[in-house]
Amino acid sequence: MDAGKAYHAGDLILREYFMSKPQPVFVLVRPQMGENIGGAARAMWNFGLDRMRIVSPRDGWPSQRAIAMSSGAGRLLEEAQITDGVAEALDDCSFVFATTARRRGLTKPIYTPEEAMNVAREKIAGGEKIAIIFGPERAGLENEDVAKANAIISVPVNPEYASLNLAQCVLLTAYEWRRQSVDVEPRAMEMGGTQWASAIEMEKLAEHYEERLDDAGFFYPETKAEGMKVNLRNLWSRLPLTRADVQMFHGMLRQMVRWKDQRND
């Protein structure tokens, strides 16, 4: 199999994997710039989402600018459903979230992106089809668009500058969906091909430094020597050293001693 076919086969496997997983539909309402549509597709695919619908794109469709900006997520654009109206884009959905940063004077529940995706997950697990609508770049969704939604997603942004780029808003929402979909350690350590130093390795390092520092007359006066050694041991124990770190410290000390001996010859 040549590289092109292998890549295509891999893409199909990845596609089938995500298509088999329940997910919300992202609906871009009257987007104005192809670049933002492409950026939204890219943000969606970053987090494993590929169900996009586009309502009346201002500059027509298809959009070469959107494809160029999608950076490898062009399949989402190729398979996106294009509709003339919001109602048509939502006709098979049982629950709809509208994203907006400003008050609308409408009585609706308002969710953070995190809680909204939690609710979306529960509803999708129950067999419902969920949509999230995003407004055009200039002014966002119209009130008549928001009125079609069951709830609002509001991002807690700076109230003095609440404007979010379309792709940014899509990314925030997609991230919250993905964050609740996979188990990710909140904190991890990349070991870089090494392991944490063992107790015996730390002990040998401490002994090496004590011996060489003792030879150099560091532990002075003698009445304070024992306390100084305890403090040095305590310092080593506080450092989260790897085996590579320990070897480097040994090597540094050997080189300094070697350099001193060479100068004295």
BAFI-3210 file (N, C-alpha, C; in Angstrom, 3 decimals, decimal comma, padded with zeros to 6 digits):
// residues 265
n [1|2|3|4|5|6|7|8|9|10|11|12|13|14|15|16|17|18|19|20|21|22|23|24|25|26|27|28|29|30|31|32|33|34|35|36|37|38|39|40|41|42|43|44|45|46|47|48|49|50|51|52|53|54|55|56|57|58|59|60|61|62|63|64|65|66|67|68|69|70|71|72|73|74|75|76|77|78|79|80|81|82|83|84|85|86|87|88|89|90|91|92|93|94|95|96|97|98|99|100|101|102|103|104|105|106|107|108|109|110|111|112|113|114|115|116|117|118|119|120|121|122|123|124|125|126|127|128|129|130|131|132|133|134|135|136|137|138|139|140|141|142|143|144|145|146|147|148|149|150|151|152|153|154|155|156|157|158|159|160|161|162|163|164|165|166|167|168|169|170|171|172|173|174|175|176|177|178|179|180|181|182|183|184|185|186|187|188|189|190|191|192|193|194|195|196|197|198|199|200|201|202|203|204|205|206|207|208|209|210|211|212|213|214|215|216|217|218|219|220|221|222|223|224|225|226|227|228|229|230|231|232|233|234|235|236|237|238|239|240|241|242|243|244|245|246|247|248|249|250|251|252|253|254|255|256|257|258|259|260|261|262|263|264|265]
n.u [000,852|000,635|001,879|-000,067|-002,493|-002,404|-002,567|-005,126|-006,665|-006,166|-007,352|-010,013|-010,537|-010,224|-012,266|-014,549|-014,399|-014,929|-017,404|-018,956|-019,281|-021,476|-022,384|-022,721|-024,316|-022,778|-023,766|-023,300|-024,387|-025,209|-022,431|-019,752|-017,165|-015,011|-012,605|-013,113|-015,001|-013,458|-011,606|-013,287|-013,992|-011,519|-011,071|-013,156|-012,423|-010,023|-010,884|-012,246|-014,789|-017,187|-019,573|-021,003|-023,040|-024,079|-025,539|-026,717|-024,127|-022,377|-020,629|-021,160|-021,002|-019,157|-016,257|-013,114|-011,379|-012,200|-011,544|-008,764|-008,086|-008,877|-006,954|-006,342|-008,714|-010,583|-012,455|-014,661|-015,842|-016,478|-018,459|-020,291|-023,606|-025,505|-027,765|-030,665|-031,956|-032,285|-034,179|-034,446|-031,923|-032,067|-034,047|-034,159|-033,371|-033,683|-033,033|-031,619|-028,813|-027,928|-025,283|-024,189|-023,051|-024,294|-027,041|-030,417|-033,029|-034,769|-036,491|-034,691|-032,789|-029,384|-026,198|-022,817|-020,109|-018,966|-020,963|-023,045|-022,150|-022,080|-024,808|-025,584|-024,280|-025,628|-028,214|-027,770|-026,907|-029,298|-030,592|-031,321|-031,000|-028,671|-028,063|-025,843|-025,817|-024,088|-023,416|-023,107|-020,025|-020,056|-022,166|-023,224|-025,789|-029,172|-032,092|-034,301|-033,145|-032,006|-034,336|-035,235|-033,811|-033,361|-031,858|-029,182|-025,735|-023,229|-020,165|-017,872|-016,550|-014,422|-016,347|-016,078|-015,079|-016,495|-016,588|-016,200|-014,297|-015,669|-014,511|-013,077|-015,084|-016,313|-014,171|-013,840|-016,231|-016,103|-013,833|-014,699|-016,553|-014,897|-013,205|-014,774|-015,134|-012,951|-010,558|-008,257|-005,224|-004,974|-002,528|000,708|003,914|006,494|008,936|011,149|012,695|013,992|014,116|012,776|015,174|016,442|016,312|018,791|020,475|020,278|021,406|024,054|024,832|024,701|026,689|028,934|029,175|029,518|031,994|033,785|033,415|034,219|036,919|037,651|037,526|035,116|033,237|033,246|033,290|034,478|032,675|030,248|030,009|028,544|025,866|025,806|026,125|023,771|021,923|022,671|022,030|019,301|018,663|019,205|017,204|014,916|014,900|013,445|014,899|015,941|017,336|019,056|019,589|020,999|023,267|024,362|024,986|026,922|028,874|029,437|030,671|032,902|034,275|034,918|036,647|038,646|039,509|040,571|042,697|044,292|045,082|046,707|048,854]
n.v [-001,195|002,173|005,391|007,401|005,967|004,617|006,714|007,643|005,430|005,358|007,773|007,213|005,217|006,684|008,498|006,813|005,961|008,307|009,014|006,979|007,615|009,202|012,632|016,241|018,452|021,044|024,198|026,711|029,880|031,958|032,642|034,915|035,049|033,037|032,164|032,029|030,015|027,861|027,885|027,198|024,582|023,370|023,676|022,103|019,527|019,191|018,393|016,071|016,261|016,227|016,953|019,234|022,006|024,544|027,654|029,655|030,904|033,927|034,576|032,692|029,206|026,360|027,379|028,489|029,809|028,950|026,241|026,394|027,452|025,467|023,541|020,635|019,693|019,623|017,738|017,967|020,258|019,502|017,636|019,065|020,147|022,339|024,898|027,020|028,291|028,728|027,137|024,945|023,814|022,841|020,974|018,222|018,052|017,722|019,258|022,409|024,496|027,909|030,040|032,924|036,159|038,312|039,864|038,963|039,469|037,402|034,669|032,162|029,248|029,609|028,446|027,633|026,856|024,410|023,194|023,110|021,264|019,052|018,668|018,259|015,860|014,088|014,185|013,273|010,703|009,718|009,382|011,639|014,216|016,725|020,175|022,919|026,311|028,882|032,302|034,866|036,669|039,490|040,524|038,428|036,017|036,627|037,761|036,269|033,950|032,990|032,571|030,189|028,331|026,080|026,621|028,711|029,175|030,725|032,260|032,951|035,691|038,652|041,309|043,835|043,453|041,479|040,197|037,404|035,631|033,666|031,086|030,834|030,627|028,264|026,534|026,688|025,512|022,984|022,007|021,719|019,702|017,584|017,375|016,195|013,781|012,125|010,414|012,188|012,740|015,188|016,200|015,477|013,876|014,158|011,915|011,801|009,615|008,612|007,584|008,047|008,759|006,247|005,451|004,480|005,423|008,180|008,251|007,471|009,639|011,718|010,856|011,006|013,790|014,678|013,499|014,710|017,421|017,418|016,820|019,205|020,931|022,070|021,621|023,344|025,401|022,558|022,009|022,574|020,880|018,418|019,274|020,733|018,705|017,289|019,207|019,335|016,761|016,899|018,790|017,339|015,409|016,853|017,434|016,509|014,298|012,719|009,614|010,350|012,976|012,553|011,232|013,318|015,193|013,736|013,603|016,337|017,004|015,262|016,301|018,880|018,281|016,966|019,054|020,786|019,211|019,079|021,743|021,981|020,395]
n.w [000,000|-000,942|000,304|000,107|-000,105|002,297|004,116|003,476|004,180|006,922|007,648|007,097|008,979|011,337|010,975|010,974|013,575|015,118|014,047|014,980|017,564|019,770|019,483|019,697|017,282|015,525|014,651|012,394|012,101|009,540|008,883|008,215|007,138|005,228|006,308|009,051|009,147|008,287|010,389|012,480|011,752|011,967|014,743|015,740|014,807|016,105|018,582|018,147|016,941|014,318|013,113|011,324|010,508|008,270|008,030|005,540|004,484|004,181|002,011|000,128|-001,034|-002,161|-000,137|-000,819|000,868|003,347|003,183|002,918|005,417|007,117|007,460|007,153|008,146|006,217|005,381|007,062|006,109|003,535|004,034|005,426|006,187|004,297|004,762|004,200|006,254|009,860|011,189|009,480|009,742|012,268|012,381|013,040|015,638|019,176|021,336|021,838|022,110|022,362|021,645|023,210|024,233|025,317|027,086|026,421|027,012|027,118|028,569|029,622|030,504|031,491|030,766|031,675|029,396|030,259|031,940|030,129|028,212|029,803|030,309|027,653|027,116|028,832|027,741|025,109|025,680|026,463|024,106|022,701|020,163|019,878|019,330|018,791|018,385|016,676|016,294|013,646|012,884|013,190|014,894|016,310|017,216|016,183|018,008|017,242|016,412|018,796|020,175|019,198|020,531|023,314|025,513|026,773|026,124|027,839|027,830|030,397|029,980|029,841|030,888|029,839|027,388|025,557|023,152|021,121|018,745|016,092|015,588|017,953|019,884|019,077|019,523|022,349|023,221|022,007|023,231|025,912|025,547|024,704|026,907|028,835|027,715|027,585|029,623|031,234|032,799|035,293|035,905|034,819|034,354|032,094|031,456|029,825|028,874|031,116|034,617|037,936|040,465|042,634|046,186|047,047|045,075|045,489|048,008|047,484|045,930|047,795|049,553|047,881|047,429|050,060|050,720|048,873|049,453|052,051|051,732|050,576|052,644|053,315|055,371|057,909|060,818|062,752|064,773|063,650|061,576|061,484|061,535|059,168|057,300|057,681|056,821|054,137|053,277|053,661|051,751|049,358|049,585|049,171|046,517|043,486|041,862|038,822|037,499|035,466|036,213|038,615|037,655|036,171|038,191|039,604|037,573|037,170|039,604|039,595|037,385|038,257|040,363|038,935|037,306|039,232|040,185|037,895|037,624|039,810|039,182]
ca.u [000,000|001,468|001,667|-001,337|-003,586|-002,317|-003,098|-006,568|-007,253|-006,113|-008,354|-011,326|-010,667|-010,432|-013,601|-015,541|-014,324|-015,637|-018,795|-019,666|-019,438|-022,493|-021,836|-023,644|-024,146|-022,406|-024,449|-022,803|-025,505|-024,833|-021,035|-019,417|-015,852|-014,601|-011,512|-013,669|-015,631|-012,355|-011,066|-014,247|-013,842|-010,254|-011,279|-014,000|-011,697|-009,033|-011,483|-012,960|-016,161|-017,208|-020,939|-021,149|-024,064|-023,831|-026,751|-026,569|-022,830|-022,479|-019,869|-021,467|-020,391|-018,043|-015,353|-011,701|-010,733|-012,524|-010,769|-007,365|-007,930|-009,236|-005,681|-006,475|-010,074|-011,452|-013,561|-015,831|-016,473|-017,054|-019,647|-021,198|-024,930|-025,740|-029,197|-031,027|-032,517|-031,943|-035,159|-034,108|-030,708|-032,364|-035,326|-034,113|-032,771|-034,673|-032,603|-030,701|-028,119|-027,499|-024,135|-024,281|-022,369|-025,057|-028,393|-031,370|-034,385|-035,571|-036,453|-034,078|-031,674|-028,058|-025,181|-021,428|-019,785|-018,739|-022,228|-023,841|-021,703|-022,503|-026,226|-025,637|-023,871|-026,721|-029,330|-027,366|-026,925|-030,704|-031,132|-031,696|-030,047|-028,401|-027,398|-025,320|-025,762|-023,114|-023,828|-022,126|-018,937|-020,253|-023,031|-023,747|-027,128|-030,323|-033,011|-035,192|-032,360|-031,905|-035,668|-035,410|-033,001|-033,913|-030,996|-028,099|-024,367|-022,568|-018,778|-017,553|-015,458|-014,305|-017,572|-015,742|-014,732|-017,128|-016,620|-015,390|-014,255|-016,481|-013,718|-012,734|-016,261|-016,441|-013,097|-014,149|-017,313|-015,605|-012,892|-015,452|-017,119|-013,819|-012,661|-015,635|-015,250|-011,769|-009,904|-006,947|-004,644|-004,852|-001,110|001,551|005,336|007,177|010,197|012,255|013,529|014,680|013,240|013,141|016,308|016,073|016,865|020,214|021,179|020,353|022,349|025,407|025,105|024,983|027,995|029,951|029,357|030,078|033,416|034,554|033,343|035,050|038,302|037,895|037,448|033,865|032,516|034,037|034,164|034,156|031,503|029,037|030,106|027,455|024,631|025,914|025,896|022,331|021,249|022,940|021,205|017,918|018,542|019,081|015,926|013,835|014,987|012,896|015,904|015,889|018,627|019,892|020,039|022,001|024,498|024,926|025,600|028,176|029,815|029,863|031,617|034,146|034,982|035,490|037,807|039,666|040,033|041,389|043,921|045,081|045,679|047,733|050,008]
ca.v [000,000|003,368|006,313|008,104|005,057|004,341|007,892|007,672|004,360|005,807|008,828|006,569|004,540|007,731|009,042|005,851|005,942|009,453|008,989|006,001|008,169|010,253|013,968|017,300|019,086|022,455|024,925|028,064|030,648|033,098|033,049|035,951|034,888|031,663|031,841|031,647|028,703|026,904|027,834|026,452|023,170|022,931|023,577|020,932|018,277|019,100|017,740|014,864|016,531|016,406|017,182|020,680|022,526|025,954|028,346|030,847|031,580|035,203|034,629|031,533|027,919|026,153|028,500|028,112|030,364|028,045|025,014|026,704|027,691|024,273|022,892|019,197|019,338|019,940|016,783|018,501|021,233|018,758|016,910|019,959|020,382|023,758|025,189|028,431|028,863|028,079|026,094|023,769|023,214|022,264|020,265|016,874|018,160|017,832|020,248|023,336|025,544|029,079|030,702|034,377|036,812|039,464|039,625|038,967|039,770|036,192|033,789|030,881|028,848|029,963|027,505|027,780|025,802|023,148|022,587|022,850|020,014|017,993|018,437|017,684|014,457|013,331|014,087|012,406|009,337|009,327|009,215|012,896|014,835|018,047|021,127|024,152|027,299|029,953|033,405|035,488|037,365|040,919|040,843|037,234|035,556|037,506|037,266|035,251|032,706|032,541|032,128|028,798|027,472|025,711|027,152|029,576|028,976|032,020|032,112|033,992|036,518|040,009|042,037|045,046|043,051|040,162|039,684|036,231|035,178|032,470|029,878|030,755|030,143|026,855|025,806|026,594|024,551|021,666|021,593|021,241|018,402|016,601|017,231|015,289|012,537|011,282|010,462|012,821|013,072|016,642|016,543|014,349|014,198|013,532|011,498|012,000|008,430|008,233|007,226|008,731|008,164|005,421|005,900|004,143|006,348|009,463|008,069|007,485|011,009|012,487|010,441|011,530|015,221|014,832|013,150|015,718|018,690|017,239|016,959|020,616|021,717|022,824|021,461|024,090|024,728|021,168|021,923|022,716|019,969|017,435|019,967|021,080|017,477|017,006|020,161|018,947|015,574|017,363|019,439|016,304|014,701|017,711|017,571|015,360|014,021|011,487|008,936|011,182|014,116|012,072|010,993|014,613|015,773|013,009|014,017|017,716|017,027|014,626|017,204|019,976|017,743|016,714|020,366|021,272|018,427|019,461|023,053|021,833|019,650]
ca.w [000,000|-000,975|001,430|-000,066|000,240|003,733|004,812|003,260|004,991|008,309|007,815|007,125|010,278|012,328|010,729|011,446|015,044|015,670|013,616|015,801|018,901|019,833|019,651|019,290|015,975|015,616|013,575|012,192|011,540|008,691|009,055|007,243|006,531|005,014|007,218|010,354|008,985|008,294|011,747|013,300|011,393|012,556|016,186|015,992|014,567|017,179|019,747|017,754|016,507|012,868|012,614|011,123|009,606|007,993|007,578|004,692|004,549|003,474|000,768|-000,702|-000,726|-001,232|000,101|-000,851|002,061|004,460|002,995|003,217|006,855|007,884|007,773|007,361|008,570|005,082|005,237|007,766|005,224|002,409|004,474|006,158|005,609|004,046|004,759|004,003|007,471|011,126|011,486|008,686|010,297|013,580|012,313|013,619|016,971|020,240|022,314|021,164|022,861|021,593|022,269|023,165|025,345|025,804|027,565|025,316|027,440|026,935|029,734|029,253|031,370|030,980|031,224|031,259|028,427|030,956|032,355|028,932|027,608|030,714|030,001|026,308|027,207|029,449|026,796|024,003|026,217|026,528|022,757|022,062|019,243|020,420|018,445|019,384|017,306|016,825|015,449|012,755|013,549|013,442|016,030|016,953|016,857|016,355|019,032|016,683|016,406|020,183|020,588|018,760|021,394|024,618|026,566|026,315|026,626|028,002|028,265|031,380|029,460|030,358|030,521|029,089|026,021|025,528|021,787|020,811|017,368|015,872|015,789|019,376|020,604|018,719|020,193|023,775|023,420|021,628|024,278|027,072|025,183|024,690|028,258|029,578|026,963|027,745|030,925|031,118|034,093|035,433|035,988|034,442|034,227|030,976|032,052|028,901|028,724|032,350|035,739|039,173|041,171|043,786|047,464|047,122|044,171|046,182|049,108|046,920|045,505|049,011|050,055|046,972|047,695|051,412|050,679|048,146|050,182|053,245|051,264|050,250|053,866|053,331|056,641|058,897|061,797|063,038|065,646|062,828|060,435|061,458|061,151|057,754|056,532|057,764|055,936|052,756|053,021|053,567|050,442|048,334|049,710|048,678|045,066|042,748|040,845|038,037|037,401|034,598|037,021|039,555|036,898|035,814|039,392|039,821|036,541|037,446|040,723|039,155|036,491|039,056|041,094|037,923|036,884|040,336|040,218|036,733|037,907|040,846|038,653]
c.u [000,884|001,064|000,325|-002,524|-003,601|-002,889|-004,612|-007,265|-007,268|-007,144|-009,751|-011,566|-010,965|-011,839|-014,672|-015,578|-015,145|-017,121|-019,614|-019,925|-020,490|-021,853|-022,875|-023,339|-023,799|-022,967|-023,921|-023,865|-024,986|-023,386|-020,604|-018,110|-015,488|-013,511|-012,045|-014,391|-014,558|-011,741|-011,977|-014,143|-012,576|-010,401|-012,119|-013,197|-010,578|-009,577|-012,443|-014,403|-016,181|-018,607|-021,186|-022,295|-023,851|-025,093|-026,366|-025,222|-022,829|-021,820|-020,069|-020,688|-020,244|-017,108|-013,911|-010,958|-010,997|-011,687|-009,311|-007,135|-008,173|-008,029|-005,837|-007,842|-011,070|-012,610|-014,819|-016,590|-017,134|-018,377|-020,633|-022,528|-025,157|-027,253|-029,436|-031,533|-032,145|-032,898|-034,854|-032,893|-030,984|-033,533|-035,321|-033,548|-033,846|-034,293|-031,492|-030,122|-027,763|-026,351|-024,276|-023,623|-023,178|-026,468|-029,392|-032,792|-035,327|-035,422|-035,948|-033,008|-030,347|-027,025|-023,782|-021,158|-019,606|-020,046|-023,104|-023,449|-022,012|-023,970|-026,367|-025,289|-024,986|-027,875|-028,999|-027,363|-028,347|-031,368|-031,539|-030,601|-029,910|-027,688|-026,922|-025,177|-024,837|-023,456|-022,735|-021,163|-019,284|-021,044|-023,597|-025,157|-028,170|-031,240|-033,929|-034,465|-032,303|-033,246|-035,927|-034,661|-033,719|-033,129|-029,861|-026,777|-023,713|-021,170|-018,450|-016,341|-015,421|-015,540|-017,300|-015,316|-015,212|-017,118|-015,664|-015,443|-015,053|-015,696|-013,312|-013,887|-016,487|-015,397|-013,380|-015,198|-016,852|-014,640|-013,639|-016,106|-016,048|-013,297|-013,488|-015,769|-014,097|-011,206|-008,487|-006,441|-004,486|-003,419|-000,294|002,989|005,901|008,604|011,384|013,210|014,286|013,649|013,663|014,290|015,807|016,730|018,362|021,032|021,316|021,362|023,790|025,798|025,465|026,354|029,123|030,236|029,946|031,582|034,236|034,535|034,177|036,527|038,655|037,817|036,170|033,181|033,348|033,155|033,658|032,909|030,194|028,975|028,914|026,142|024,639|025,644|024,415|021,556|021,458|022,117|019,737|017,660|018,361|017,707|014,755|013,812|014,413|013,807|015,633|017,264|019,595|020,430|021,173|023,332|025,160|025,606|026,913|029,244|030,328|030,927|032,958|034,970|035,620|036,722|038,955|040,318|040,957|042,737|044,867|045,778|046,816|048,978|051,088]
c.v [001,239|004,331|007,007|007,249|004,747|005,498|007,934|006,622|004,752|006,860|008,230|005,875|005,562|008,310|008,113|005,798|007,085|009,459|008,015|006,526|009,271|011,603|015,008|017,785|020,547|023,179|026,358|028,862|031,900|033,554|033,958|035,694|033,409|031,236|031,385|030,301|027,612|026,761|027,052|024,954|022,593|022,732|022,357|019,642|018,086|018,283|016,618|015,054|016,777|016,597|018,689|020,967|024,030|026,574|029,609|031,549|032,819|035,189|033,412|030,288|027,098|027,365|028,015|028,644|029,485|026,783|025,252|026,843|026,431|023,409|021,406|018,752|019,620|018,988|017,276|019,471|020,536|018,093|017,779|020,103|021,889|023,979|026,684|029,082|028,071|026,935|024,810|023,043|022,480|021,288|018,870|016,870|018,381|018,851|021,077|024,322|026,675|029,746|032,215|034,970|037,957|039,065|039,798|039,346|038,602|035,303|032,421|030,519|029,173|029,040|028,002|026,704|024,433|022,455|022,262|021,527|018,817|017,635|017,779|016,199|013,594|013,127|013,179|010,953|008,809|009,226|010,498|013,378|016,295|018,908|022,323|025,159|028,446|031,052|033,954|036,392|038,789|041,182|039,620|036,895|036,655|036,914|036,172|033,904|032,127|031,998|030,680|027,821|027,196|026,317|027,941|029,111|030,345|031,804|033,250|034,825|037,867|040,824|043,316|044,736|041,621|039,517|038,519|035,958|033,874|031,197|029,707|030,175|028,661|026,033|025,626|025,516|023,138|021,128|021,030|019,900|017,312|016,327|016,249|013,930|011,580|011,448|011,001|013,153|014,586|017,115|015,296|014,826|013,437|013,207|011,586|010,829|008,013|007,833|008,028|007,999|007,380|005,969|005,632|005,060|007,732|009,389|008,134|008,887|011,864|012,146|011,023|013,005|015,465|014,568|014,250|017,066|018,628|017,404|018,425|021,515|022,534|022,779|022,056|025,173|023,332|021,026|022,016|021,701|019,013|018,081|020,349|019,860|017,096|017,932|019,805|017,721|015,968|018,044|018,397|015,641|015,523|017,819|016,336|015,003|012,707|010,832|009,739|012,393|013,708|011,848|012,313|015,261|015,062|013,497|015,433|017,752|016,393|015,569|018,357|019,513|017,513|018,023|020,952|020,536|018,808|020,811|022,951|021,084|020,596]
c.w [000,000|000,124|001,339|000,327|001,726|004,533|004,688|004,122|006,460|008,603|007,898|008,455|011,367|012,204|011,274|012,968|015,635|015,267|014,456|017,205|018,878|020,116|019,237|017,873|016,214|014,390|013,510|011,448|010,829|008,908|007,910|006,506|006,412|005,970|008,581|010,287|009,012|009,669|012,675|013,023|012,032|014,065|016,535|015,879|015,577|018,348|019,356|017,348|014,998|012,282|012,511|010,159|009,462|007,409|006,808|004,850|003,652|002,098|-000,119|-000,308|-001,990|-001,160|000,122|000,380|003,284|004,377|003,363|004,715|007,677|008,219|008,104|007,817|007,458|004,905|005,933|006,879|004,040|002,796|005,245|005,421|005,484|003,959|004,574|005,281|008,708|011,425|010,739|009,255|011,600|013,552|012,916|015,035|018,031|021,307|021,678|022,169|021,906|022,336|022,108|024,404|025,935|026,216|026,426|025,721|027,254|028,163|029,311|030,280|030,695|031,609|030,865|030,203|029,087|031,315|031,157|028,288|028,508|030,461|028,635|026,347|027,793|028,467|025,615|024,445|026,307|025,171|022,059|021,114|019,638|019,383|019,253|018,256|017,671|015,827|014,561|013,517|013,981|014,710|016,740|016,486|017,039|017,427|018,500|016,552|017,810|020,665|020,203|019,662|022,710|025,767|025,939|026,923|026,666|028,568|029,238|030,957|030,169|029,940|029,738|027,660|025,830|024,151|021,612|019,319|017,242|016,159|017,248|020,173|020,330|019,468|021,681|024,041|023,109|022,676|025,486|026,785|025,291|026,092|029,078|028,899|027,204|029,147|030,739|032,514|034,204|035,534|035,659|034,314|033,035|031,424|031,095|028,826|029,971|033,403|036,958|039,845|042,379|045,046|047,546|046,213|044,800|047,334|048,598|046,450|046,712|049,561|049,200|047,271|049,079|051,407|050,025|048,873|051,463|052,886|051,012|051,475|053,987|054,699|057,785|059,520|062,129|063,894|064,866|061,689|060,348|061,017|059,692|056,869|056,537|056,832|054,465|052,377|052,846|052,227|049,345|048,382|049,195|047,155|044,378|041,570|040,109|038,046|036,532|035,357|037,957|038,839|036,523|037,012|039,740|038,838|036,752|038,530|040,329|038,281|037,253|039,830|040,126|037,485|037,957|040,373|039,076|036,981|038,907|040,347|038,117]
res [m|d|a|g|k|a|y|h|a|g|d|l|i|l|r|e|y|f|m|s|k|p|q|p|v|f|v|l|v|r|p|q|m|g|e|n|i|g|g|a|a|r|a|m|w|n|f|g|l|d|r|m|r|i|v|s|p|r|d|g|w|p|s|q|r|a|i|a|m|s|s|g|a|g|r|l|l|e|e|a|q|i|t|d|g|v|a|e|a|l|d|d|c|s|f|v|f|a|t|t|a|r|r|r|g|l|t|k|p|i|y|t|p|e|e|a|m|n|v|a|r|e|k|i|a|g|g|e|k|i|a|i|i|f|g|p|e|r|a|g|l|e|n|e|d|v|a|k|a|n|a|i|i|s|v|p|v|n|p|e|y|a|s|l|n|l|a|q|c|v|l|l|t|a|y|e|w|r|r|q|s|v|d|v|e|p|r|a|m|e|m|g|g|t|q|w|a|s|a|i|e|m|e|k|l|a|e|h|y|e|e|r|l|d|d|a|g|f|f|y|p|e|t|k|a|e|g|m|k|v|n|l|r|n|l|w|s|r|l|p|l|t|r|a|d|v|q|m|f|h|g|m|l|r|q|m|v|r|w|k|d|q|r|n|d]
***
